[in-house]
Each structure stands twice: as C-alpha cells, then as structure tokens.
C-alpha cells in the first residue's frame, strides 16, 4: 500500500488535530502547520526547494500535490 502524506494548514489547533486524527485513520501520514508561512516552510523542506523561491512562485508547486482549500470564510 502506498502511503500518501498530507499537509493540513489551519489556524485552529483543535481543527488541525481533529483532521489529523480522521486522516490518519484513513491511512494518510499527516503533517500540521498553524499558518500559511509554516506550511510553505514545510513544503519547501519536503521538496528541497529554496524557501524564498517557494514563497515567490507557489503556483509552480501545483504539480507536486493536489490541494483542497477549505476556507468557509471565503465561501458565499
């Protein structure tokens, strides 16, 4: 079985841990970040990319992993 790693970025600690628990039970490895900056730093570390380049051109990271944004504050 292939293990997939997910990065959960959420400013609410409880939500991060609930999501990690749920996703771990489904067989995913889960890393957590409290904000976008911490998430970008983890992503840069995983991919071996320069952090500043990662921040300046995050669109180039799309082929590395699908992204599912969950932000109720921006939904209609």
C-alpha positions as CSV (number, residue, x, y, z in Angstrom):
1,X,0.0,0.0,0.0
2,X,1.3,3.4,-1.0
3,X,1.4,6.0,1.8
4,X,0.3,9.5,1.0
5,X,1.4,12.4,3.1
6,X,-1.0,15.4,3.6
7,X,-0.2,18.8,4.9
8,X,-3.1,20.3,7.0
9,X,-2.8,24.1,7.4
10,X,-5.3,25.6,9.8
11,X,-5.1,28.4,12.4
12,X,-7.3,26.5,14.8
13,X,-5.3,23.9,16.8
14,X,-8.3,21.8,17.6
15,X,-9.3,21.6,13.9
16,X,-5.8,20.6,13.0
17,X,-5.8,17.7,15.4
18,X,-9.3,16.5,14.5
19,X,-8.4,16.5,10.8
20,X,-5.1,14.7,11.6
21,X,-6.9,12.0,13.6
22,X,-9.5,11.5,10.8
23,X,-7.0,11.4,8.0
24,X,-4.6,9.1,9.9
25,X,-7.4,6.6,10.4
26,X,-7.9,6.6,6.6
27,X,-4.2,5.6,6.2
28,X,-2.6,9.0,5.5
29,X,0.5,10.4,7.0
30,X,-0.3,13.9,8.2
31,X,1.8,17.0,8.9
32,X,0.4,20.0,10.6
33,X,1.0,23.8,10.2
34,X,-0.6,26.6,12.1
35,X,-0.5,29.1,9.2
36,X,0.5,29.6,5.6
37,X,4.0,30.6,6.3
38,X,4.7,27.5,8.3
39,X,3.0,25.4,5.6
40,X,5.2,26.9,2.9
41,X,8.3,26.2,5.0
42,X,7.3,22.6,5.4
43,X,6.5,22.3,1.7
44,X,9.9,23.8,0.8
45,X,11.6,21.4,3.2
46,X,9.8,18.4,1.6
47,X,10.5,19.3,-1.9
48,X,14.1,20.6,-1.4
49,X,13.2,23.9,-2.9
50,X,14.6,27.2,-1.8
51,X,12.2,28.7,0.7
52,X,12.3,32.2,-0.9
53,X,11.7,30.7,-4.4
54,X,8.8,28.8,-2.9
55,X,7.2,31.9,-1.5
56,X,7.7,33.9,-4.7
57,X,6.3,31.3,-7.0
58,X,3.9,29.0,-5.2
59,X,2.0,28.3,-8.4
60,X,4.9,26.2,-9.7
61,X,4.3,23.8,-6.8
62,X,0.9,22.7,-8.1
63,X,2.2,19.6,-9.9
64,X,3.7,18.2,-6.7
65,X,0.4,17.7,-4.9
66,X,-3.3,18.3,-5.3
67,X,-4.7,21.0,-3.0
68,X,-8.1,21.1,-1.3
69,X,-8.7,24.5,0.2
70,X,-11.2,24.5,3.0
71,X,-11.9,28.1,4.0
72,X,-15.5,28.8,5.0
73,X,-14.8,32.5,5.4
74,X,-14.4,32.9,1.6
75,X,-17.4,30.8,0.6
76,X,-20.6,32.6,-0.4
